[in-house]
């Protein structure tokens, strides 16, 4: 989204922001693993985990559209729970697992 588009978005009523979805890219540098899944509030956690795609450099990526809000997420890396090491905000879930927290504005 360009800066003029974002500025125009800020002028819209708050109700319009609730239906807007913005692209969010998740990335994990893990060249020697076989499978990475994204899970979070927006995927119903493990039940709706989304697979990432690995590039030639071993970086896994996925882009999804999300509404503005606060989200928690983690990765399943070859079946193991992994909090995103690049995330700047963390908390623990009910099971004591670390999860990343981010905001879509």
N, CA, C and O atoms as a GROMACS GRO file, in nm:
protein
  420
    1UNK      N    1   0.084  -0.116   0.000
    1UNK     CA    2   0.000   0.000   0.000
    1UNK      C    3   0.090   0.123   0.000
    1UNK      O    4   0.186   0.130   0.076
    2UNK      N    5   0.057   0.219  -0.084
    2UNK     CA    6   0.140   0.339  -0.094
    2UNK      C    7   0.103   0.438   0.015
    2UNK      O    8  -0.002   0.428   0.077
    3UNK      N    9   0.192   0.536   0.038
    3UNK     CA   10   0.166   0.638   0.139
    3UNK      C   11   0.039   0.716   0.110
    3UNK      O   12  -0.040   0.737   0.201
    4UNK      N   13   0.015   0.761  -0.014
    4UNK     CA   14  -0.112   0.831  -0.040
    4UNK      C   15  -0.235   0.745  -0.010
    4UNK      O   16  -0.336   0.796   0.039
    5UNK      N   17  -0.226   0.615  -0.038
    5UNK     CA   18  -0.338   0.527  -0.007
    5UNK      C   19  -0.360   0.516   0.143
    5UNK      O   20  -0.474   0.516   0.190
    6UNK      N   21  -0.250   0.508   0.220
    6UNK     CA   22  -0.262   0.502   0.366
    6UNK      C   23  -0.320   0.630   0.422
    6UNK      O   24  -0.402   0.627   0.514
    7UNK      N   25  -0.277   0.745   0.368
    7UNK     CA   26  -0.331   0.873   0.414
    7UNK      C   27  -0.480   0.884   0.384
    7UNK      O   28  -0.557   0.934   0.465
    8UNK      N   29  -0.519   0.836   0.266
    8UNK     CA   30  -0.661   0.837   0.231
    8UNK      C   31  -0.740   0.745   0.323
    8UNK      O   32  -0.852   0.778   0.362
    9UNK      N   33  -0.683   0.632   0.357
    9UNK     CA   34  -0.747   0.537   0.447
    9UNK      C   35  -0.775   0.600   0.583
    9UNK      O   36  -0.880   0.576   0.642
   10UNK      N   37  -0.682   0.680   0.633
   10UNK     CA   38  -0.699   0.744   0.763
   10UNK      C   39  -0.817   0.841   0.764
   10UNK      O   40  -0.874   0.868   0.870
   11UNK      N   41  -0.854   0.893   0.648
   11UNK     CA   42  -0.966   0.986   0.638
   11UNK      C   43  -1.101   0.915   0.640
   11UNK      O   44  -1.204   0.978   0.665
   12UNK      N   45  -1.101   0.783   0.615
   12UNK     CA   46  -1.227   0.708   0.608
   12UNK      C   47  -1.283   0.686   0.748
   12UNK      O   48  -1.208   0.686   0.846
   13UNK      N   49  -1.415   0.668   0.759
   13UNK     CA   50  -1.475   0.639   0.889
   13UNK      C   51  -1.418   0.511   0.949
   13UNK      O   52  -1.376   0.422   0.876
   14UNK      N   53  -1.416   0.502   1.082
   14UNK     CA   54  -1.360   0.386   1.150
   14UNK      C   55  -1.429   0.257   1.106
   14UNK      O   56  -1.364   0.153   1.101
   15UNK      N   57  -1.557   0.261   1.074
   15UNK     CA   58  -1.628   0.140   1.032
   15UNK      C   59  -1.568   0.082   0.904
   15UNK      O   60  -1.571  -0.039   0.885
   16UNK      N   61  -1.515   0.166   0.816
   16UNK     CA   62  -1.454   0.118   0.692
   16UNK      C   63  -1.325   0.044   0.722
   16UNK      O   64  -1.289  -0.049   0.649
   17UNK      N   65  -1.253   0.083   0.828
   17UNK     CA   66  -1.127   0.019   0.863
   17UNK      C   67  -1.149  -0.125   0.908
   17UNK      O   68  -1.060  -0.209   0.891
   18UNK      N   69  -1.263  -0.155   0.965
   18UNK     CA   70  -1.288  -0.289   1.018
   18UNK      C   71  -1.301  -0.392   0.906
   18UNK      O   72  -1.276  -0.511   0.930
   19UNK      N   73  -1.339  -0.351   0.786
   19UNK     CA   74  -1.355  -0.446   0.677
   19UNK      C   75  -1.230  -0.452   0.589
   19UNK      O   76  -1.214  -0.546   0.511
   20UNK      N   77  -1.143  -0.353   0.600
   20UNK     CA   78  -1.022  -0.350   0.522
   20UNK      C   79  -0.927  -0.461   0.564
   20UNK      O   80  -0.910  -0.485   0.684
   21UNK      N   81  -0.867  -0.527   0.469
   21UNK     CA   82  -0.765  -0.627   0.499
   21UNK      C   83  -0.635  -0.584   0.433
   21UNK      O   84  -0.633  -0.545   0.316
   22UNK      N   85  -0.528  -0.591   0.509
   22UNK     CA   86  -0.397  -0.550   0.462
   22UNK      C   87  -0.305  -0.671   0.449
   22UNK      O   88  -0.314  -0.763   0.530
   23UNK      N   89  -0.216  -0.672   0.349
   23UNK     CA   90  -0.125  -0.785   0.334
   23UNK      C   91  -0.018  -0.781   0.444
   23UNK      O   92   0.041  -0.677   0.471
   24UNK      N   93   0.006  -0.897   0.506
   24UNK     CA   94   0.108  -0.912   0.609
   24UNK      C   95   0.196  -1.030   0.567
   24UNK      O   96   0.146  -1.138   0.539
   25UNK      N   97   0.328  -1.009   0.564
   25UNK     CA   98   0.421  -1.114   0.525
   25UNK      C   99   0.490  -1.169   0.648
   25UNK      O  100   0.543  -1.093   0.729
   26UNK      N  101   0.488  -1.299   0.662
   26UNK     CA  102   0.559  -1.370   0.769
   26UNK      C  103   0.678  -1.440   0.706
   26UNK      O  104   0.666  -1.501   0.600
   27UNK      N  105   0.794  -1.431   0.773
   27UNK     CA  106   0.916  -1.494   0.720
   27UNK      C  107   0.992  -1.559   0.834
   27UNK      O  108   0.995  -1.510   0.947
   28UNK      N  109   1.055  -1.672   0.802
   28UNK     CA  110   1.139  -1.742   0.899
   28UNK      C  111   1.260  -1.798   0.825
   28UNK      O  112   1.246  -1.874   0.729
   29UNK      N  113   1.379  -1.760   0.870
   29UNK     CA  114   1.503  -1.809   0.811
   29UNK      C  115   1.535  -1.943   0.876
   29UNK      O  116   1.580  -1.949   0.990
   30UNK      N  117   1.513  -2.051   0.802
   30UNK     CA  118   1.533  -2.187   0.854
   30UNK      C  119   1.568  -2.280   0.738
   30UNK      O  120   1.484  -2.359   0.695
   31UNK      N  121   1.692  -2.271   0.689
   31UNK     CA  122   1.727  -2.343   0.566
   31UNK      C  123   1.731  -2.495   0.576
   31UNK      O  124   1.721  -2.563   0.474
   32UNK      N  125   1.745  -2.552   0.696
   32UNK     CA  126   1.761  -2.698   0.701
   32UNK      C  127   1.636  -2.771   0.749
   32UNK      O  128   1.641  -2.892   0.772
   33UNK      N  129   1.524  -2.701   0.763
   33UNK     CA  130   1.402  -2.770   0.804
   33UNK      C  131   1.321  -2.812   0.682
   33UNK      O  132   1.344  -2.764   0.570
   34UNK      N  133   1.226  -2.902   0.705
   34UNK     CA  134   1.148  -2.956   0.593
   34UNK      C  135   1.011  -2.892   0.577
   34UNK      O  136   0.956  -2.890   0.467
   35UNK      N  137   0.954  -2.840   0.688
   35UNK     CA  138   0.818  -2.786   0.680
   35UNK      C  139   0.798  -2.680   0.786
   35UNK      O  140   0.838  -2.698   0.902
   36UNK      N  141   0.736  -2.569   0.746
   36UNK     CA  142   0.703  -2.460   0.839
   36UNK      C  143   0.556  -2.424   0.819
   36UNK      O  144   0.512  -2.400   0.706
   37UNK      N  145   0.482  -2.420   0.928
   37UNK     CA  146   0.342  -2.380   0.926
   37UNK      C  147   0.325  -2.256   1.013
   37UNK      O  148   0.389  -2.244   1.117
   38UNK      N  149   0.239  -2.166   0.970
   38UNK     CA  150   0.204  -2.047   1.047
   38UNK      C  151   0.074  -2.074   1.119
   38UNK      O  152  -0.023  -2.123   1.060
   39UNK      N  153   0.071  -2.043   1.248
   39UNK     CA  154  -0.053  -2.058   1.324
   39UNK      C  155  -0.069  -1.936   1.414
   39UNK      O  156   0.030  -1.872   1.451
   40UNK      N  157  -0.192  -1.906   1.448
   40UNK     CA  158  -0.216  -1.791   1.533
   40UNK      C  159  -0.364  -1.769   1.555
   40UNK      O  160  -0.447  -1.852   1.522
   41UNK      N  161  -0.392  -1.654   1.614
   41UNK     CA  162  -0.532  -1.616   1.637
   41UNK      C  163  -0.612  -1.619   1.508
   41UNK      O  164  -0.730  -1.653   1.509
   42UNK      N  165  -0.549  -1.585   1.399
   42UNK     CA  166  -0.614  -1.572   1.269
   42UNK      C  167  -0.626  -1.704   1.194
   42UNK      O  168  -0.684  -1.706   1.086
   43UNK      N  169  -0.573  -1.815   1.248
   43UNK     CA  170  -0.584  -1.946   1.183
   43UNK      C  171  -0.648  -2.049   1.274
   43UNK      O  172  -0.646  -2.168   1.243
   44UNK      N  173  -0.704  -2.007   1.385
   44UNK     CA  174  -0.757  -2.099   1.486
   44UNK      C  175  -0.645  -2.191   1.535
   44UNK      O  176  -0.666  -2.310   1.561
   45UNK      N  177  -0.527  -2.134   1.546
   45UNK     CA  178  -0.405  -2.200   1.592
   45UNK      C  179  -0.376  -2.325   1.511
   45UNK      O  180  -0.384  -2.319   1.389
   46UNK      N  181  -0.343  -2.434   1.569
   46UNK     CA  182  -0.296  -2.552   1.494
   46UNK      C  183  -0.399  -2.604   1.394
   46UNK      O  184  -0.362  -2.652   1.287
   47UNK      N  185  -0.525  -2.594   1.428
   47UNK     CA  186  -0.630  -2.650   1.341
   47UNK      C  187  -0.629  -2.588   1.202
   47UNK      O  188  -0.663  -2.655   1.105
   48UNK      N  189  -0.590  -2.462   1.191
   48UNK     CA  190  -0.592  -2.395   1.061
   48UNK      C  191  -0.456  -2.347   1.016
   48UNK      O  192  -0.446  -2.253   0.937
   49UNK      N  193  -0.350  -2.410   1.066
   49UNK     CA  194  -0.215  -2.366   1.033
   49UNK      C  195  -0.194  -2.359   0.882
   49UNK      O  196  -0.243  -2.443   0.808
   50UNK      N  197  -0.121  -2.256   0.837
   50UNK     CA  198  -0.098  -2.233   0.695
   50UNK      C  199   0.047  -2.262   0.659
   50UNK      O  200   0.137  -2.214   0.728
   51UNK      N  201   0.072  -2.338   0.552
   51UNK     CA  202   0.210  -2.370   0.514
   51UNK      C  203   0.283  -2.251   0.452
   51UNK      O  204   0.225  -2.175   0.374
   52UNK      N  205   0.410  -2.236   0.487
   52UNK     CA  206   0.496  -2.137   0.426
   52UNK      C  207   0.572  -2.202   0.311
   52UNK      O  208   0.584  -2.325   0.305
   53UNK      N  209   0.622  -2.120   0.220
   53UNK     CA  210   0.700  -2.168   0.106
   53UNK      C  211   0.845  -2.127   0.123
   53UNK      O  212   0.875  -2.012   0.157
   54UNK      N  213   0.937  -2.221   0.099
   54UNK     CA  214   1.080  -2.192   0.114
   54UNK      C  215   1.138  -2.143  -0.017
   54UNK      O  216   1.111  -2.199  -0.124
   55UNK      N  217   1.220  -2.036  -0.009
   55UNK     CA  218   1.289  -1.988  -0.128
   55UNK      C  219   1.426  -2.055  -0.140
   55UNK      O  220   1.461  -2.139  -0.057
   56UNK      N  221   1.502  -2.019  -0.241
   56UNK     CA  222   1.632  -2.082  -0.266
   56UNK      C  223   1.735  -2.055  -0.157
   56UNK      O  224   1.834  -2.127  -0.146
   57UNK      N  225   1.712  -1.952  -0.076
   57UNK     CA  226   1.805  -1.917   0.032
   57UNK      C  227   1.765  -1.978   0.166
   57UNK      O  228   1.831  -1.953   0.266
   58UNK      N  229   1.658  -2.057   0.168
   58UNK     CA  230   1.614  -2.120   0.292
   58UNK      C  231   1.526  -2.033   0.379
   58UNK      O  232   1.507  -2.062   0.497
   59UNK      N  233   1.472  -1.926   0.322
   59UNK     CA  234   1.380  -1.839   0.394
   59UNK      C  235   1.238  -1.881   0.360
   59UNK      O  236   1.200  -1.887   0.243
   60UNK      N  237   1.160  -1.908   0.462
   60UNK     CA  238   1.020  -1.949   0.446
   60UNK      C  239   0.932  -1.825   0.453
   60UNK      O  240   0.957  -1.736   0.534
   61UNK      N  241   0.829  -1.817   0.366
   61UNK     CA  242   0.743  -1.698   0.359
   61UNK      C  243   0.597  -1.737   0.334
   61UNK      O  244   0.565  -1.841   0.275
   62UNK      N  245   0.513  -1.647   0.381
   62UNK     CA  246   0.372  -1.651   0.345
   62UNK      C  247   0.317  -1.510   0.361
   62UNK      O  248   0.356  -1.437   0.452
   63UNK      N  249   0.227  -1.472   0.272
   63UNK     CA  250   0.159  -1.343   0.283
   63UNK      C  251   0.011  -1.372   0.300
   63UNK      O  252  -0.049  -1.445   0.222
   64UNK      N  253  -0.047  -1.312   0.402
   64UNK     CA  254  -0.190  -1.326   0.424
   64UNK      C  255  -0.251  -1.189   0.447
   64UNK      O  256  -0.181  -1.096   0.488
   65UNK      N  257  -0.379  -1.176   0.422
   65UNK     CA  258  -0.450  -1.050   0.443
   65UNK      C  259  -0.519  -1.054   0.579
   65UNK      O  260  -0.590  -1.149   0.612
   66UNK      N  261  -0.498  -0.948   0.657
   66UNK     CA  262  -0.557  -0.940   0.790
   66UNK      C  263  -0.621  -0.803   0.811
   66UNK      O  264  -0.575  -0.702   0.758
   67UNK      N  265  -0.726  -0.802   0.888
   67UNK     CA  266  -0.791  -0.676   0.927
   67UNK      C  267  -0.705  -0.607   1.033
   67UNK      O  268  -0.627  -0.674   1.102
   68UNK      N  269  -0.718  -0.477   1.048
   68UNK     CA  270  -0.646  -0.410   1.156
   68UNK      C  271  -0.683  -0.472   1.291
   68UNK      O  272  -0.798  -0.505   1.316
   69UNK      N  273  -0.582  -0.487   1.376
   69UNK     CA  274  -0.606  -0.546   1.507
   69UNK      C  275  -0.478  -0.600   1.568
   69UNK      O  276  -0.369  -0.584   1.512
   70UNK      N  277  -0.492  -0.665   1.682
   70UNK     CA  278  -0.380  -0.724   1.756
   70UNK      C  279  -0.386  -0.876   1.736
   70UNK      O  280  -0.492  -0.936   1.751
   71UNK      N  281  -0.274  -0.935   1.702
   71UNK     CA  282  -0.270  -1.078   1.673
   71UNK      C  283  -0.153  -1.146   1.746
   71UNK      O  284  -0.050  -1.084   1.772
   72UNK      N  285  -0.172  -1.273   1.779
   72UNK     CA  286  -0.068  -1.358   1.837
   72UNK      C  287  -0.041  -1.471   1.738
   72UNK      O  288  -0.132  -1.518   1.670
   73UNK      N  289   0.086  -1.514   1.730
   73UNK     CA  290   0.119  -1.618   1.633
   73UNK      C  291   0.246  -1.693   1.673
   73UNK      O  292   0.321  -1.649   1.760
   74UNK      N  293   0.268  -1.807   1.608
   74UNK     CA  294   0.389  -1.887   1.624
   74UNK      C  295   0.400  -1.974   1.500
   74UNK      O  296   0.311  -1.977   1.415
   75UNK      N  297   0.512  -2.046   1.491
   75UNK     CA  298   0.534  -2.138   1.380
   75UNK      C  299   0.538  -2.281   1.432
   75UNK      O  300   0.576  -2.306   1.546
   76UNK      N  301   0.499  -2.375   1.347
   76UNK     CA  302   0.526  -2.516   1.370
   76UNK      C  303   0.638  -2.551   1.272
   76UNK      O  304   0.617  -2.552   1.151
   77UNK      N  305   0.754  -2.580   1.324
   77UNK     CA  306   0.871  -2.609   1.242
   77UNK      C  307   0.902  -2.757   1.257
   77UNK      O  308   0.946  -2.802   1.363
   78UNK      N  309   0.878  -2.832   1.151
   78UNK     CA  310   0.893  -2.978   1.155
   78UNK      C  311   0.823  -3.036   1.278
   78UNK      O  312   0.874  -3.126   1.344
   79UNK      N  313   0.705  -2.983   1.308
   79UNK     CA  314   0.622  -3.032   1.417
   79UNK      C  315   0.650  -2.971   1.554
   79UNK      O  316   0.578  -3.000   1.649
   80UNK      N  317   0.753  -2.886   1.565
   80UNK     CA  318   0.787  -2.824   1.694
   80UNK      C  319   0.740  -2.679   1.698
   80UNK      O  320   0.753  -2.606   1.601
   81UNK      N  321   0.684  -2.639   1.813
   81UNK     CA  322   0.637  -2.503   1.834
   81UNK      C  323   0.756  -2.409   1.842
   81UNK      O  324   0.848  -2.434   1.921
   82UNK      N  325   0.757  -2.302   1.762
   82UNK     CA  326   0.866  -2.205   1.761
   82UNK      C  327   0.808  -2.064   1.757
   82UNK      O  328   0.730  -2.031   1.667
   83UNK      N  329   0.846  -1.982   1.855
   83UNK     CA  330   0.810  -1.840   1.850
   83UNK      C  331   0.903  -1.771   1.751
   83UNK      O  332   1.020  -1.808   1.740
   84UNK      N  333   0.853  -1.673   1.680
   84UNK     CA  334   0.932  -1.600   1.581
   84UNK      C  335   1.045  -1.525   1.650
   84UNK      O  336   1.019  -1.434   1.729
   85UNK      N  337   1.171  -1.561   1.623
   85UNK     CA  338   1.282  -1.495   1.691
   85UNK      C  339   1.299  -1.348   1.653
   85UNK      O  340   1.369  -1.275   1.722
   86UNK      N  341   1.236  -1.304   1.545
   86UNK     CA  342   1.249  -1.164   1.502
   86UNK      C  343   1.137  -1.076   1.554
   86UNK      O  344   1.139  -0.955   1.532
   87UNK      N  345   1.040  -1.134   1.620
   87UNK     CA  346   0.926  -1.057   1.670
   87UNK      C  347   0.971  -0.970   1.789
   87UNK      O  348   1.050  -1.015   1.872
   88UNK      N  349   0.923  -0.851   1.796
   88UNK     CA  350   0.964  -0.760   1.903
   88UNK      C  351   0.880  -0.767   2.029
   88UNK      O  352   0.918  -0.710   2.131
   89UNK      N  353   0.766  -0.837   2.024
   89UNK     CA  354   0.677  -0.845   2.140
   89UNK      C  355   0.633  -0.989   2.158
   89UNK      O  356   0.591  -1.054   2.062
   90UNK      N  357   0.643  -1.040   2.280
   90UNK     CA  358   0.606  -1.178   2.311
   90UNK      C  359   0.515  -1.183   2.432
   90UNK      O  360   0.511  -1.091   2.514
   91UNK      N  361   0.441  -1.293   2.442
   91UNK     CA  362   0.367  -1.328   2.563
   91UNK      C  363   0.356  -1.479   2.567
   91UNK      O  364   0.392  -1.547   2.470
   92UNK      N  365   0.307  -1.533   2.676
   92UNK     CA  366   0.288  -1.677   2.685
   92UNK      C  367   0.141  -1.709   2.672
   92UNK      O  368   0.055  -1.632   2.714
   93UNK      N  369   0.113  -1.826   2.613
   93UNK     CA  370  -0.026  -1.870   2.601
   93UNK      C  371  -0.063  -1.950   2.725
   93UNK      O  372   0.016  -1.961   2.819
   94UNK      N  373  -0.182  -2.006   2.726
   94UNK     CA  374  -0.233  -2.081   2.842
   94UNK      C  375  -0.148  -2.204   2.873
   94UNK      O  376  -0.148  -2.252   2.987
   95UNK      N  377  -0.076  -2.256   2.774
   95UNK     CA  378   0.009  -2.374   2.794
   95UNK      C  379   0.152  -2.338   2.831
   95UNK      O  380   0.235  -2.426   2.852
   96UNK      N  381   0.182  -2.208   2.839
   96UNK     CA  382   0.317  -2.164   2.872
   96UNK      C  383   0.409  -2.149   2.753
   96UNK      O  384   0.528  -2.124   2.771
   97UNK      N  385   0.356  -2.164   2.631
   97UNK     CA  386   0.435  -2.146   2.509
   97UNK      C  387   0.450  -1.996   2.480
   97UNK      O  388   0.356  -1.919   2.499
   98UNK      N  389   0.567  -1.957   2.433
   98UNK     CA  390   0.586  -1.818   2.387
   98UNK      C  391   0.522  -1.800   2.251
   98UNK      O  392   0.532  -1.886   2.164
   99UNK      N  393   0.455  -1.687   2.234
   99UNK     CA  394   0.395  -1.651   2.107
   99UNK      C  395   0.435  -1.506   2.075
   99UNK      O  396   0.451  -1.424   2.165
  100UNK      N  397   0.450  -1.478   1.947
  100UNK     CA  398   0.476  -1.342   1.904
  100UNK      C  399   0.346  -1.263   1.902
  100UNK      O  400   0.238  -1.319   1.882
  101UNK      N  401   0.357  -1.134   1.923
  101UNK     CA  402   0.241  -1.044   1.919
  101UNK      C  403   0.272  -0.933   1.818
  101UNK      O  404   0.381  -0.876   1.820
  102UNK      N  405   0.177  -0.903   1.730
  102UNK     CA  406   0.194  -0.792   1.638
  102UNK      C  407   0.062  -0.722   1.616
  102UNK      O  408  -0.045  -0.776   1.646
  103UNK      N  409   0.072  -0.603   1.561
  103UNK     CA  410  -0.046  -0.518   1.539
  103UNK      C  411  -0.053  -0.480   1.392
  103UNK      O  412   0.046  -0.437   1.332
  104UNK      N  413  -0.171  -0.495   1.334
  104UNK     CA  414  -0.197  -0.445   1.199
  104UNK      C  415  -0.273  -0.316   1.217
  104UNK      O  416  -0.380  -0.314   1.279
  105UNK      N  417  -0.219  -0.209   1.165
  105UNK     CA  418  -0.281  -0.077   1.184
  105UNK      C  419  -0.346  -0.029   1.057
  105UNK      O  420  -0.403   0.080   1.055
   0.00000   0.00000   0.00000
